[in-house]
Amino acid sequence: MELILVEENKDNIMRSVLQTFFSITETNELIDTLNLDLADESELYTINFGNEIIGFIILSPIAEINNPLINLISIEDIYVKINHQNNIIAKMIALEIKKLSIKYDVDQIELIISQTNKWLSNSLSDVGFICSEIKLEKFLPKSNNLNDVLELIKDCTPLNRIVQVMMEKEDEYATDFITTSNEIQPLIKLGWVPIMILVTYEPEKENIDETIEKSNQLLNWDDYSLVYYG
Protein backbone atom coordinates (compact mmCIF):
# COMPACT_ATOMS: atom_id res chain seq x y z
CA MET A 1 0.00 0.00 0.00
CA GLU A 2 1.31 3.45 -0.91
CA LEU A 3 -0.01 7.02 -1.09
CA ILE A 4 1.36 8.87 -4.15
CA LEU A 5 1.06 12.62 -4.78
CA VAL A 6 -0.61 13.36 -8.13
CA GLU A 7 0.21 16.36 -10.31
CA GLU A 8 -1.50 15.47 -13.62
CA ASN A 9 -4.58 13.66 -14.96
CA LYS A 10 -6.44 14.28 -11.71
CA ASP A 11 -9.90 14.17 -13.29
CA ASN A 12 -9.25 10.78 -14.93
CA ILE A 13 -7.90 9.32 -11.69
CA MET A 14 -10.88 10.52 -9.67
CA ARG A 15 -13.30 9.31 -12.34
CA SER A 16 -11.79 5.80 -12.39
CA VAL A 17 -12.57 5.47 -8.69
CA LEU A 18 -15.86 7.34 -8.39
CA GLN A 19 -17.54 5.61 -11.32
CA THR A 20 -17.40 2.30 -9.42
CA PHE A 21 -20.25 3.48 -7.16
CA PHE A 22 -21.72 6.67 -8.67
CA SER A 23 -23.59 7.33 -11.90
CA ILE A 24 -21.89 9.26 -14.72
CA THR A 25 -23.81 12.43 -13.82
CA GLU A 26 -23.07 12.12 -10.10
CA THR A 27 -19.41 11.39 -10.83
CA ASN A 28 -19.00 14.48 -13.01
CA GLU A 29 -20.75 16.71 -10.48
CA LEU A 30 -18.59 15.38 -7.65
CA ILE A 31 -15.39 15.86 -9.65
CA ASP A 32 -16.36 19.50 -10.23
CA THR A 33 -16.81 19.93 -6.47
CA LEU A 34 -13.54 18.18 -5.63
CA ASN A 35 -11.67 20.34 -8.14
CA LEU A 36 -12.77 23.40 -6.18
CA ASP A 37 -11.05 21.88 -3.14
CA LEU A 38 -7.94 21.10 -5.15
CA ALA A 39 -7.76 24.71 -6.35
CA ASP A 40 -7.39 25.87 -2.75
CA GLU A 41 -3.91 24.54 -1.86
CA SER A 42 -5.19 21.00 -1.38
CA GLU A 43 -3.40 17.97 -2.80
CA LEU A 44 -4.56 14.74 -4.41
CA TYR A 45 -2.97 11.46 -3.37
CA THR A 46 -3.75 8.15 -5.02
CA ILE A 47 -4.10 5.04 -2.88
CA ASN A 48 -2.01 2.42 -4.68
CA PHE A 49 -2.31 -1.29 -3.97
CA GLY A 50 0.39 -3.03 -5.98
CA ASN A 51 0.21 -1.61 -9.51
CA GLU A 52 -3.46 -0.60 -9.19
CA ILE A 53 -4.93 2.73 -8.11
CA ILE A 54 -7.76 1.68 -5.81
CA GLY A 55 -8.70 5.07 -4.41
CA PHE A 56 -7.66 8.60 -3.58
CA ILE A 57 -7.62 11.16 -0.78
CA ILE A 58 -7.61 14.96 -0.83
CA LEU A 59 -5.34 16.50 1.77
CA SER A 60 -5.54 20.11 2.99
CA PRO A 61 -2.87 21.71 5.20
CA ILE A 62 -4.59 24.10 7.63
CA ALA A 63 -3.94 25.90 10.91
CA GLU A 64 -5.82 25.01 14.09
CA ILE A 65 -8.55 27.63 14.53
CA ASN A 66 -8.26 27.80 18.32
CA ASN A 67 -4.46 27.76 18.25
CA PRO A 68 -2.77 29.08 15.08
CA LEU A 69 0.57 27.72 16.32
CA ILE A 70 -0.70 24.16 15.88
CA ASN A 71 -0.50 22.99 12.27
CA LEU A 72 -2.55 20.07 11.04
CA ILE A 73 -3.57 18.41 7.82
CA SER A 74 -7.22 17.73 7.15
CA ILE A 75 -8.58 14.89 5.03
CA GLU A 76 -12.28 15.21 4.32
CA ASP A 77 -12.43 13.29 1.07
CA ILE A 78 -11.50 9.59 0.97
CA TYR A 79 -12.79 7.42 -1.87
CA VAL A 80 -11.95 3.77 -2.47
CA LYS A 81 -13.22 1.51 -5.27
CA ILE A 82 -16.16 -0.44 -3.97
CA ASN A 83 -14.57 -3.87 -4.61
CA HIS A 84 -11.62 -2.93 -2.37
CA GLN A 85 -13.62 -1.80 0.64
CA ASN A 86 -12.69 -4.37 3.28
CA ASN A 87 -11.02 -4.53 6.70
CA ILE A 88 -7.56 -5.43 5.37
CA ILE A 89 -7.50 -2.47 2.97
CA ALA A 90 -8.93 -0.19 5.68
CA LYS A 91 -6.11 -1.07 8.08
CA MET A 92 -3.46 -0.44 5.41
CA ILE A 93 -4.97 2.92 4.47
CA ALA A 94 -5.14 3.98 8.12
CA LEU A 95 -1.45 3.18 8.60
CA GLU A 96 -0.44 5.10 5.46
CA ILE A 97 -2.47 8.14 6.51
CA LYS A 98 -0.80 8.02 9.91
CA LYS A 99 2.60 8.32 8.20
CA LEU A 100 1.58 11.64 6.62
CA SER A 101 2.11 13.47 9.92
CA ILE A 102 5.83 12.63 9.68
CA LYS A 103 6.06 13.60 6.01
CA TYR A 104 4.39 16.95 6.59
CA ASP A 105 5.85 17.50 10.09
CA VAL A 106 2.46 18.46 11.50
CA ASP A 107 1.05 18.18 15.00
CA GLN A 108 -2.19 16.45 14.06
CA ILE A 109 -4.15 14.83 11.27
CA GLU A 110 -7.88 15.54 11.09
CA LEU A 111 -10.04 12.96 9.32
CA ILE A 112 -13.70 13.48 8.56
CA ILE A 113 -15.52 10.20 7.92
CA SER A 114 -18.96 10.25 6.33
CA GLN A 115 -21.52 7.48 5.93
CA THR A 116 -19.96 6.53 2.59
CA ASN A 117 -16.62 5.58 4.16
CA LYS A 118 -17.71 4.59 7.65
CA TRP A 119 -16.07 1.20 6.94
CA LEU A 120 -12.70 2.86 7.70
CA SER A 121 -13.64 3.88 11.27
CA ASN A 122 -12.58 0.79 13.23
CA SER A 123 -9.20 0.66 11.48
CA LEU A 124 -8.58 4.34 12.23
CA SER A 125 -9.24 3.66 15.91
CA ASP A 126 -6.91 0.64 15.81
CA VAL A 127 -3.95 2.78 14.70
CA GLY A 128 -4.55 5.51 17.27
CA PHE A 129 -7.00 7.96 15.74
CA ILE A 130 -9.60 9.20 18.23
CA CYS A 131 -13.13 10.26 17.32
CA SER A 132 -13.58 13.67 18.93
CA GLU A 133 -16.86 14.81 17.37
CA ILE A 134 -20.01 13.40 15.85
CA LYS A 135 -21.87 15.66 13.44
CA LEU A 136 -25.49 14.95 12.52
CA GLU A 137 -27.77 16.50 9.90
CA LYS A 138 -31.55 16.42 9.64
CA PHE A 139 -33.65 18.11 6.97
CA LEU A 140 -36.89 19.72 8.11
CA PRO A 141 -39.65 19.18 5.53
CA LYS A 142 -42.01 21.44 7.54
CA SER A 143 -41.15 24.37 9.78
CA ASN A 144 -43.86 23.34 12.24
CA ASN A 145 -42.08 20.08 13.13
CA LEU A 146 -39.04 21.91 14.52
CA ASN A 147 -40.21 21.39 18.12
CA ASP A 148 -40.70 17.66 17.58
CA VAL A 149 -37.20 17.28 16.14
CA LEU A 150 -35.66 19.25 19.02
CA GLU A 151 -37.43 17.00 21.54
CA LEU A 152 -36.12 13.89 19.80
CA ILE A 153 -32.61 15.36 19.76
CA LYS A 154 -32.77 15.78 23.53
CA ASP A 155 -33.79 12.12 23.87
CA CYS A 156 -31.22 10.60 21.53
CA THR A 157 -28.01 12.64 21.87
CA PRO A 158 -25.73 13.34 24.86
CA LEU A 159 -26.09 16.53 26.89
CA ASN A 160 -22.88 18.09 25.55
CA ARG A 161 -24.53 18.80 22.20
CA ILE A 162 -24.53 21.97 20.12
CA VAL A 163 -27.69 22.43 18.04
CA GLN A 164 -27.67 24.72 15.02
CA VAL A 165 -30.61 25.50 12.75
CA MET A 166 -30.28 26.57 9.13
CA MET A 167 -33.00 28.85 7.75
CA GLU A 168 -33.97 30.09 4.32
CA LYS A 169 -35.79 33.20 3.10
CA GLU A 170 -36.06 34.27 -0.54
CA ASP A 171 -32.85 32.47 -1.57
CA GLU A 172 -30.94 33.81 1.43
CA TYR A 173 -29.63 31.60 4.22
CA ALA A 174 -28.93 32.14 7.90
CA THR A 175 -27.90 29.94 10.82
CA ASP A 176 -28.33 30.23 14.56
CA PHE A 177 -27.47 28.15 17.62
CA ILE A 178 -30.52 27.21 19.64
CA THR A 179 -31.79 25.11 22.52
CA THR A 180 -35.51 25.78 21.93
CA SER A 181 -37.50 26.96 18.93
CA ASN A 182 -38.62 30.05 20.89
CA GLU A 183 -35.18 31.55 20.33
CA ILE A 184 -35.80 31.96 16.59
CA GLN A 185 -39.55 32.69 16.65
CA PRO A 186 -38.92 36.36 15.78
CA LEU A 187 -37.05 35.23 12.66
CA ILE A 188 -39.79 32.76 11.74
CA LYS A 189 -42.37 35.55 12.03
CA LEU A 190 -40.26 37.59 9.61
CA GLY A 191 -40.52 34.82 7.03
CA TRP A 192 -37.40 32.75 7.74
CA VAL A 193 -38.12 29.02 7.31
CA PRO A 194 -36.06 26.39 9.22
CA ILE A 195 -34.79 23.85 6.67
CA MET A 196 -32.10 21.85 8.47
CA ILE A 197 -30.90 20.94 11.97
CA LEU A 198 -27.19 20.38 12.59
CA VAL A 199 -26.09 18.68 15.81
CA THR A 200 -22.50 18.38 17.00
CA TYR A 201 -21.40 16.54 20.14
CA GLU A 202 -18.44 14.74 21.63
CA PRO A 203 -18.96 10.97 21.63
CA GLU A 204 -19.45 9.21 24.91
CA LYS A 205 -17.06 6.46 25.94
CA GLU A 206 -19.49 3.82 24.70
CA ASN A 207 -19.06 2.36 21.24
CA ILE A 208 -19.60 5.02 18.54
CA ASP A 209 -21.61 2.63 16.37
CA GLU A 210 -23.96 2.02 19.30
CA THR A 211 -24.34 5.76 19.86
CA ILE A 212 -25.30 6.33 16.23
CA GLU A 213 -27.64 3.32 16.25
CA LYS A 214 -29.42 4.50 19.40
CA SER A 215 -29.88 7.95 17.88
CA ASN A 216 -31.25 6.49 14.65
CA GLN A 217 -33.83 4.49 16.56
CA LEU A 218 -35.54 7.73 17.54
CA LEU A 219 -34.52 10.10 14.77
CA ASN A 220 -33.37 8.88 11.39
CA TRP A 221 -30.50 11.20 10.49
CA ASP A 222 -30.21 12.25 6.86
CA ASP A 223 -26.44 12.34 7.14
CA TYR A 224 -23.70 12.16 9.74
CA SER A 225 -19.93 12.40 9.91
CA LEU A 226 -17.28 11.47 12.43
CA VAL A 227 -14.28 13.71 13.08
CA TYR A 228 -11.09 11.84 14.02
CA TYR A 229 -7.75 13.21 15.24
CA GLY A 230 -4.46 11.39 15.35
N, C-alpha and C positions, 0 to 999 in steps of 0.2 A: 504494500500500500504506500502511495506517495502523493503528496499535494504539490502540484506544479503551477507556477505563476504563468498566466496566459497574457500575451501581448496582442495577438492577431486572431482573426477568425472567431471572435467571441460569440457572435450570433449563431454560427453553425454549431459550435460546441454546446451552447445552451439548448439549441433546438434538438440536438441529438438525444439529449437527456429528457427534456420536458415533453417531447412528443410520445414518450413511452406511457404517459398517464394523463395527458391533456389532449383536447382536440386541436386541430390546426389553428382555428380562430383563437382559442384560449392561449395556446402556445405563443402566437404572434403578439397578442396583447400583453402577456407576461414579459416577453423579451423586451418590448418597448418600455415597460415599467422598470425592469432590471437595468436597462441601459441608462436610465436616469440616475440610478444609484452609482453606476460605474463612471458616470461623468463627474461625480463629486468626490474625487480622490479615493474612491474604493477600488479594490482589485479583485480580479477573477482568478480563482485557483481551480484547476481540474482535480478530481479525485481519481487517481489512476490505480487500477488493480491489474498488475501484470502489464500487458501491452494495450489494455482497454481502458478508455475513459468511461467510468461508470457513474460519474456525477460531478458536481461543482459546488463551490461555496463562493460567496461574495464577502470580502473582508473590508472593514472600514476602521482605520485608525482614528480614535477620538479621545478627547480629554474628559476626565470625570467631572460631571457638572458640579458636584458638591465640593470637589477638591481638584482644581486645575493642575496641581502638581502631580497628580496620579494619572498616568497614561494607560489607556487600555485599547484593545482592539475588539470590535463588535462584529459578530457574525449573525445576521438576521435571516440570511437566505442560504439554505442547504437543500440541494436537490440530488437525489440518487435514483438511478433507473429502477423501475419497480421490481424487476427480476433479481436485483441485488440487495433488496431490503431485507436483511436478516441479522441475527444477533452477532454473528462472526464479523460481518462487514461493519456493523455499528461499533463494535469494540475497536476495530482497527482505525476507523475514522476518528473516534474519540481520542485515541492515542496520538494520531497525527495532528489533530487540532491543538492538543495540549503542548506539542513541541513548538507551536507558533509563538508562544510567549518568549521562548529563548531566542528564536530567530529575530523577532521584532524588539526584544529587550523591553517588554512592557510589564506593568505590574499585574494586570489582570486580563482575562479574556471573558467577554460577555457573549453568551449564546442565547438566542431567542428561538425557542422551539414551538412550532405551531402544531395543530392537529395533523397536518400532512406529514410531519416527520417526528411524531411522538415516539416512534419506534426506536429512536436514538437515546431516549431519556435514561433508561437503566444503565446503558454503557457509559454515558457521561458521568453518572453518579459513581460508577465503579472506578473511574480513573481520577476521581477527586473533585469533579464539578459539583457545586452546591446550588440547588434551586432556591433562589432568594425571593422570587415574586411569582404569583399566579395572576394573570390578567384575563378577565372574562368580558365577553361582549354579548349584549342582548338587544335585538331590534324591538322597537315598540310599534306594533301595527296601529294602535289607537292611543291617543294621548290620555284617555280616561282610564287606561289600565296601569298607569304609572304607579299608583298606590299599591296595587296588587303585586307588581313586580318588586317594589321596595320591601314589602312584607316578606316575600319569599326570599329575597336576598338576606334579610336578617336571620331567617331560619336555616339557610343552607351555606352561609359563609362565616368564617371566624370574625370575632369582634374587631380585630385590627384591620378592618377594610376601609378603603377609600372609594366612595361612590361618586361617579361623575356622570352627568346627563348631557347629551348632545341635543341641541335644538335647531330647528330650521324655520326660517321666515322669508318668503319671497326670494329664494335662492341665496340667502345669507345663512351663515351658521354661527352658533355660539355654544360655549360649554360652561358648565358651572358645577362646583362640588356641592353635594347636598347630603342631608341625612333624612329629610322628609320632603314631600312634594310641596308643602306650604312655602318653602324657601324660594321657589320659582313661580309661585302663583301670579305675582305681578307681571312677570314676563309672559306667562301663558295668556293673561288677560289682554296683553298687548299684541297677541297674535303669534307668539312663538310656540312651535309645536315640538314636544319631546319626541325624538326619533330613535334614540339609542341610549342604553345604559352601559357604562364601562365600570367594572369593579376591579380593583387591585388590592391584593393582600399578601402578606407573608405566609407561606405554608406552615401548617402546624407540624409537629414532629412525626405525626402519623404518616403512613404511606401516601404519597402525592396522588397516585391513581385512585386510592380510596376516597380522598378528599374530593377529587373531581367527580367521581361516581356518585357520592352522597349528594353533591350539589345538583347533579343532573337528575337525580330522582325527584327533586322538587321543582327545579327550573332548568329546562333544556336550553343550554347556552348555544347561541348561534356560532360562536367561535371562542377559542381560548388559546393562550400562549403561556409558556413557562420560561422564565428568565433565569439562566444559570450563570454562575461566576466560577472561575477556576484559575 
